Amino acid sequence: MSLLRLSKISKRFGPTVALDGVDLELRQGEVHALIGENGAGKTTLMNILAGILQPDQGRMELEGHPYTPFSPLDARRQAIALIHQELSLFPHLSVSENILMGMESSRWGWVNGEDCRRRTLQVLEDFHHPEMRPDRAVAELPIAARQIVEICRAIAAQARIILMDEPTSSLQRPDVKRLFELIQRMREQRISVIYISHFLEEVREIADRYTVLRDGQGVGTGELGSVSDENLVAQMVGRPVKNLFPPRQQSKTGGTVLRVEDLAAPPSVKHASFELRRGEILGIGGLIGSGRTQMVRAIFGLAPVESGILVVGNKAVSARRGSPLLRIVQGMGYLSEDRKGEGLAVALSVADNVTLSRLSSCSRWGWLALDCQRQEAQAWIRRLNIKARTPSQPTWTLSGGNQQKVVLARLLHQDADILLLDEPTRGIDIGSKIQIYEAITQCASEDKAVLMVSSYLPELFGLCHRLAVMSRGRLSATRSVDEWTPETVMQAAIGGGE
């Protein structure tokens, strides 16, 4: 029996057609995968279902009755909750206040703090994270923990339909497993889920049926068991895709361009030493919270350092005296895992964001040449296939995946010799991943040095020449990727040994 039915849903944003006659049927108690490239219309469709946007055309039915939510609160009242891809939390408020926003226990107009704490602990029970206390400010949590708060907010709403837009994009495998166990319990309770993910292995693990969107149109639907991954990818990108990763070129015997010696940035980073060579891609594996991100931030001057030496080229400098401006001058570029909070100035245009870290390429005597800036940005839009109407388009209007490509375009335009990449394909679809993998490989072939942090093991094994693993703030010895296996990586990540 259909719980939710969408018929001919269309939505335009000016000249851009986001959705063009999309149909979707959700059954009671099923997990329905919604897949497609970035910019295909998936998030727009979820926002319509959640009452954030109104469709231009089409009909929605909930249990056979017309469903026309005029606001997110109205959608929640009808038991539909959305887990956002881009976290929509209030950083200055506590975990409890974020989870129960609009659903607080109260009496005579006063919030019942003790009951709110009890309800929060009940929801958090599914995710065993000691740092996620109900009274802790969300701003103090890492990205992965914030993602769990976003998930718990939808669970607390006790919805009949939960819309999950990339819920695992920042989660490590243990938390993904807990989420899937929770979804299985929802299924047993006849709760339905629409699940968006770019990880086909996740989709196959948890979903029953699928719908593929491409360029705002539904191009395929059916049982997941009846279709191959190759067929799904072909429907998503409009062409067959044989190899996800470009052929790994032999690492050139370039000299060391960055040497890190005895880096310590407590409490997250206790000890890290490694060498990064010209023309190679060095991967950093490990669990979320192991100190990987903090190590990269410390190297780039974004986190306080207690001790350590950096040798950039042939010049040794104290790691304690670094700053992002100094690192840029020294030839480093950084891509943050938090594109919304740190990677972009979303209120500015695509052109502004692409050229932001090297405005000298399109300015003279302190004046910005706007035509030159637009031309340079347009070149990167074409190279990375960013779905933007013009370089002048505000960055916040792009899909999450296209925003991520703008972040990468800025880094490539900066033309740094040393690239520090933290989760460069977070929230990126398969077609876009291929383009980003090719861009990273091209950088290495141009004698640039790439340090890449990733939670996705196939990515590390498919791209990297050498690999090290972070565990509890300590970085393992660096070895050729051929000397590692997924099992030894996980053993090093969990046990701290090699």
C-alpha positions in Angstrom: 0.0 0.0 0.0 1.3 3.5 -0.9 1.9 5.7 2.1 3.1 8.6 0.0 2.7 9.3 -3.7 4.2 12.1 -5.8 2.9 12.8 -9.3 4.5 15.1 -11.9 6.3 17.3 -9.4 8.0 20.3 -11.1 10.1 23.1 -9.7 11.9 26.0 -11.3 14.3 28.6 -9.9 14.3 31.3 -12.5 15.5 29.7 -15.8 16.9 26.7 -13.9 14.6 23.6 -14.0 15.3 21.7 -10.7 12.5 19.2 -11.1 10.7 18.3 -14.3 7.7 16.0 -13.7 9.1 13.6 -11.1 7.0 10.6 -9.9 7.8 8.7 -6.7 5.9 6.1 -4.6 6.8 5.3 -1.0 5.3 2.2 0.6 4.6 1.8 4.3 7.6 0.4 6.2 10.0 0.5 3.3 13.4 2.2 2.8 13.4 3.9 -0.7 16.7 5.0 -2.1 16.8 8.3 -4.0 20.0 8.5 -6.0 21.5 10.7 -8.7 24.3 13.2 -9.4 24.7 16.4 -7.5 22.3 18.9 -9.0 19.9 16.2 -10.2 17.1 17.5 -7.9 17.2 15.2 -5.0 17.5 17.8 -2.2 14.9 20.0 -3.9 12.5 17.1 -3.9 13.2 16.5 -0.2 12.7 20.2 0.6 9.3 20.1 -1.1 8.3 17.1 0.9 9.5 18.8 4.1 7.5 22.0 3.4 10.6 24.1 2.9 9.7 24.7 -0.8 6.4 24.7 -2.7 6.2 22.8 -6.0 5.2 24.7 -9.1 3.2 21.8 -10.5 2.2 18.3 -9.5 0.3 16.5 -6.8 1.3 14.9 -3.5 -0.8 12.4 -1.6 -0.3 11.1 2.0 -2.3 8.0 2.7 -4.6 8.8 -0.3 -5.3 12.4 0.9 -3.8 15.6 -0.6 -0.6 16.6 1.0 0.4 20.3 0.7 2.6 21.3 3.6 3.0 25.1 3.8 6.0 25.0 6.3 8.4 22.6 7.9 6.3 22.8 11.1 3.2 21.8 9.1 5.1 18.8 7.6 6.3 17.8 11.1 2.7 17.9 12.4 1.8 15.5 9.6 4.7 13.2 10.8 7.3 13.9 8.1 10.8 14.9 9.3 13.9 15.8 7.3 17.6 15.1 8.1 19.5 17.8 6.2 22.6 17.2 4.2 24.0 20.6 5.1 23.7 20.6 8.9 20.9 23.1 10.1 21.8 23.3 13.7 22.2 26.2 16.2 25.8 26.0 17.2 25.3 28.3 20.3 22.6 26.1 21.7 23.0 22.8 23.5 22.6 19.3 22.1 19.3 18.9 23.9 17.9 22.3 22.7 18.8 21.4 19.1 17.3 17.9 19.3 14.0 19.0 20.9 13.7 22.4 19.1 9.9 23.0 18.8 9.1 19.8 20.8 10.3 20.9 24.3 8.5 19.6 27.4 6.8 22.6 29.1 4.3 23.5 31.7 2.6 26.9 32.2 5.0 28.3 29.6 8.2 27.1 31.4 10.5 24.5 29.8 10.9 21.3 31.9 14.7 21.0 31.7 14.8 17.7 33.5 12.3 16.0 31.2 14.1 17.5 28.1 17.3 16.0 29.4 15.7 12.6 29.9 14.2 12.6 26.4 17.5 13.6 24.9 19.4 10.8 26.6 16.8 8.4 25.4 17.3 9.4 21.8 21.1 9.5 22.1 21.1 6.0 23.5 21.3 4.6 20.0 24.7 6.4 19.4 27.3 5.7 22.1 29.3 9.0 22.1 30.3 10.1 25.6 31.2 13.6 24.4 27.5 14.2 23.3 26.1 15.3 26.6 22.6 16.9 26.5 24.0 20.2 28.0 27.0 20.5 25.7 27.0 23.3 23.1 26.9 22.0 19.5 29.7 24.4 18.5 32.1 22.2 20.7 31.3 19.0 18.8 33.2 17.7 15.7 31.3 17.5 12.4 30.6 13.7 12.8 28.9 14.3 16.2 26.9 17.2 14.8 25.6 14.9 12.1 24.3 12.5 14.8 22.6 15.4 16.5 20.8 16.2 13.2 19.8 12.5 12.9 18.5 12.4 16.5 16.4 15.5 15.9 14.4 13.7 13.3 14.1 10.6 15.4 12.8 12.7 18.4 10.0 13.9 16.1 8.5 10.4 16.0 7.7 10.8 12.4 6.0 8.2 10.1 8.2 9.2 7.2 11.9 10.3 7.7 13.7 11.9 4.8 17.5 11.3 5.1 19.7 13.4 2.8 23.2 12.0 3.0 23.0 11.1 6.7 26.3 9.2 6.7 28.5 11.7 4.9 30.5 12.5 8.0 30.1 9.2 9.9 32.6 6.5 10.5 31.6 2.9 9.9 30.6 2.1 13.6 28.1 5.0 13.6 26.8 4.0 10.1 26.2 0.5 11.5 24.2 1.9 14.4 22.2 4.1 12.1 21.4 1.1 9.9 20.3 -0.9 12.9 18.0 2.0 13.9 16.6 2.2 10.4 15.9 -1.6 10.6 13.9 -1.0 13.8 12.0 1.8 12.1 11.1 -0.6 9.3 9.8 -3.1 11.8 7.7 -0.3 13.3 6.2 0.5 9.8 8.1 3.8 9.6 9.1 4.6 6.0 12.4 6.2 5.0 13.5 8.0 1.8 17.3 7.6 1.8 19.7 9.7 -0.3 23.2 8.5 -0.6 26.1 8.5 -3.1 27.4 5.2 -1.6 25.9 2.4 -3.6 27.1 -0.2 -1.1 25.1 1.7 1.6 22.0 1.8 -0.6 22.2 -1.9 -1.2 22.7 -2.7 2.5 19.6 -0.8 3.7 17.1 0.0 0.9 14.3 -2.0 -0.7 13.6 0.0 -3.9 15.2 2.9 -5.7 14.4 5.9 -7.9 17.1 7.6 -10.0 17.0 11.3 -10.8 19.0 12.9 -13.6 18.8 16.5 -14.6 15.5 16.9 -12.6 13.8 13.9 -14.2 13.0 10.4 -12.9 14.9 8.1 -15.2 14.5 4.7 -13.4 12.8 3.0 -10.5 12.4 -0.5 -9.3 13.6 -3.2 -6.9 17.3 -2.9 -6.0 17.8 -6.6 -6.3 17.0 -6.5 -10.0 19.6 -4.0 -11.1 23.4 -4.0 -11.1 25.7 -1.2 -9.8 26.9 -0.6 -13.4 23.3 0.0 -14.5 22.5 2.3 -11.6 25.7 4.4 -12.4 24.8 4.5 -16.1 21.3 5.8 -15.2 22.8 8.4 -12.9 25.4 9.9 -15.2 23.8 9.1 -18.5 26.7 6.9 -19.8 28.5 3.7 -18.8 31.3 4.1 -16.2 33.9 1.3 -16.2 36.5 2.6 -13.7 35.8 4.8 -10.7 39.5 5.6 -10.2 41.9 6.8 -12.9 45.0 4.6 -13.5 47.4 5.2 -10.7 50.6 6.6 -12.1 54.0 5.5 -10.8 55.0 8.0 -8.2 57.9 10.1 -9.4 61.1 10.1 -7.4 60.6 13.8 -6.5 62.2 15.4 -3.5 60.6 15.9 -0.1 58.6 19.2 -0.1 57.1 18.8 3.4 58.6 17.1 6.4 56.7 17.0 9.7 58.7 16.1 12.8 57.2 15.3 16.2 54.1 17.4 15.7 52.0 17.6 18.9 48.7 19.6 19.1 47.0 18.3 22.3 44.6 16.9 23.1 43.8 15.5 19.6 47.3 15.1 18.2 49.9 13.5 20.4 52.6 12.6 17.9 52.9 12.8 14.1 55.9 12.5 11.8 55.9 12.0 8.1 57.5 13.1 4.8 55.5 14.3 1.8 57.2 14.0 -1.6 56.7 15.9 -4.8 54.5 14.0 -7.3 52.8 11.7 -4.8 49.4 11.3 -3.1 49.9 10.4 0.6 46.7 9.1 2.2 45.8 9.4 5.9 43.3 6.9 7.2 41.8 6.4 10.6 38.5 6.7 12.5 36.7 10.0 12.9 38.0 11.6 16.1 41.4 10.0 15.8 43.1 13.3 15.2 43.4 13.3 11.4 41.6 16.6 10.8 43.3 18.3 13.7 46.7 17.2 12.4 46.1 18.8 9.0 44.6 22.0 10.6 47.7 22.2 12.9 50.0 21.9 9.9 48.1 24.7 8.1 48.2 27.0 11.1 44.5 26.7 12.0 45.0 24.9 15.4 47.3 25.6 18.3 50.5 23.5 18.3 52.5 22.6 21.4 55.6 21.4 19.7 57.0 20.2 16.4 59.1 21.2 13.4 58.0 21.7 9.8 60.5 21.5 7.0 59.0 23.2 3.9 61.3 22.7 1.0 64.7 23.0 2.6 63.7 25.5 5.3 62.9 24.4 8.9 60.3 26.4 10.7 58.6 26.0 14.1 55.1 24.5 13.8 54.0 26.8 16.6 54.4 30.0 14.7 52.3 29.1 11.7 49.3 30.9 10.3 47.1 30.2 7.2 48.5 33.3 5.5 52.1 32.2 6.1 51.3 28.7 4.9 49.8 30.0 1.7 52.9 32.1 1.1 55.0 28.9 1.7 53.0 27.2 -1.1 50.3 25.3 0.8 46.6 25.0 0.1 44.0 23.6 2.4 40.5 22.1 1.7 38.4 21.8 4.8 36.0 19.0 5.5 33.4 21.7 6.6 32.6 23.4 3.3 29.7 25.3 4.6 31.4 26.6 7.8 35.0 27.1 6.5 35.4 26.1 2.9 33.2 28.8 1.3 31.9 32.3 1.6 28.4 31.1 0.5 27.0 34.7 0.3 29.6 35.6 -2.4 29.5 34.5 -6.0 31.1 31.5 -7.5 33.8 33.7 -9.1 34.6 35.4 -5.8 35.0 32.0 -4.1 37.1 30.5 -6.9 39.6 33.4 -6.9 39.5 34.3 -3.2 42.9 32.8 -2.3 44.8 34.3 -5.3 43.1 37.5 -6.3 46.4 38.7 -7.8 45.6 36.6 -10.9 42.8 39.0 -11.8 43.8 42.3 -10.3 46.2 45.1 -11.0 47.4 47.9 -8.7 45.0 46.8 -6.1 41.9 46.9 -8.4 39.9 43.8 -9.2 39.3 43.2 -12.9 35.8 41.7 -12.9 35.9 40.5 -16.5 39.2 38.7 -15.9 37.8 37.2 -12.7 34.7 35.9 -14.4 36.8 34.4 -17.2 39.1 32.6 -14.8 36.1 31.3 -12.8 34.3 30.2 -16.0 37.4 28.1 -17.0 37.2 26.2 -13.7 33.4 25.8 -14.0 34.0 24.1 -17.4 37.0 22.0 -16.2 35.2 20.6 -13.1 31.7 20.6 -14.7 30.2 22.8 -12.0 26.5 23.2 -12.5 26.3 27.0 -12.3 24.4 29.3 -14.7 27.1 32.0 -14.5 30.2 32.8 -12.5 28.2 35.6 -10.8 25.7 33.2 -9.3 25.6 33.2 -5.5 27.4 30.1 -4.2 24.6 29.3 -1.7 22.2 28.5 -4.6 24.3 25.6 -5.8 23.8 22.0 -4.7 26.1 20.7 -2.0 28.2 18.7 -4.4 28.7 21.6 -6.7 29.6 23.8 -3.8 32.3 21.2 -3.0 33.6 21.4 -6.5 33.8 25.2 -6.1 36.0 24.6 -3.0 38.3 22.4 -5.1 38.3 24.9 -7.9 39.5 27.6 -5.5 42.4 25.3 -4.3 43.4 24.5 -7.8 43.2 28.1 -8.9 45.5 29.0 -6.0 48.1 26.8 -7.7 49.7 25.6 -4.4 52.6 23.2 -4.5 51.4 21.3 -1.4 47.7 20.3 -1.2 46.2 19.4 2.1 42.8 17.7 1.4 40.4 16.8 4.2 37.6 14.6 2.9 37.7 16.1 -0.6 34.7 14.1 -1.9 32.4 14.4 1.0 28.8 14.6 -0.3 29.9 14.1 -3.9 28.1 11.9 -6.4 29.9 9.2 -8.3 30.2 11.2 -11.6 31.6 14.1 -9.7 33.9 11.9 -7.7 35.5 10.6 -10.9 36.2 14.2 -12.0 37.7 15.1 -8.6 39.8 11.9 -8.6 41.1 12.9 -12.1 41.9 16.4 -10.9 43.8 15.1 -7.8 45.7 12.6 -10.0 46.5 15.4 -12.5 47.9 17.5 -9.6 50.3 14.7 -8.7 51.4 14.3 -12.3 52.2 18.0 -12.4 54.7 17.4 -9.5 52.5 18.8 -6.8 52.4 17.0 -3.4 49.0 15.9 -2.1 48.1 14.9 1.4 44.6 13.4 1.5 42.5 12.5 4.6 39.6 10.2 3.8 37.2 7.9 5.7 36.5 6.0 2.5 39.0 3.1 2.2 38.4 2.4 -1.5 39.3 6.0 -2.2 42.6 5.7 -0.3 43.5 2.4 -2.0 42.4 3.6 -5.4 44.4 6.9 -5.4 47.2 7.0 -3.0 50.9 5.9 -3.4 51.6 5.7 0.3 49.4 5.5 3.4 49.6 6.2 7.1 46.9 5.6 9.8 46.0 7.9 12.7 44.9 6.3 15.9 44.2 8.1 19.2 46.3 11.0 18.2 49.3 9.1 16.9 50.3 8.6 13.3 51.6 5.3 12.2 54.7 4.8 10.0 54.1 5.6 6.3 54.2 2.6 4.0 53.5 1.9 0.3 49.7 1.4 -0.3 50.5 -2.1 -1.6 51.7 -3.1 1.9 48.4 -2.3 3.4 45.0 -4.1 3.3 41.6 -2.9 4.5 42.0 -5.2 7.4 45.4 -3.9 8.5 44.2 -0.3 8.1 41.3 -1.0 10.5 43.5 -2.9 12.9 45.9 0.1 13.0 43.0 2.6 13.4 41.4 0.7 16.2 44.4 -0.8 18.0 47.0 1.9 17.4 49.5 -0.7 16.2 50.8 -1.2 12.7 
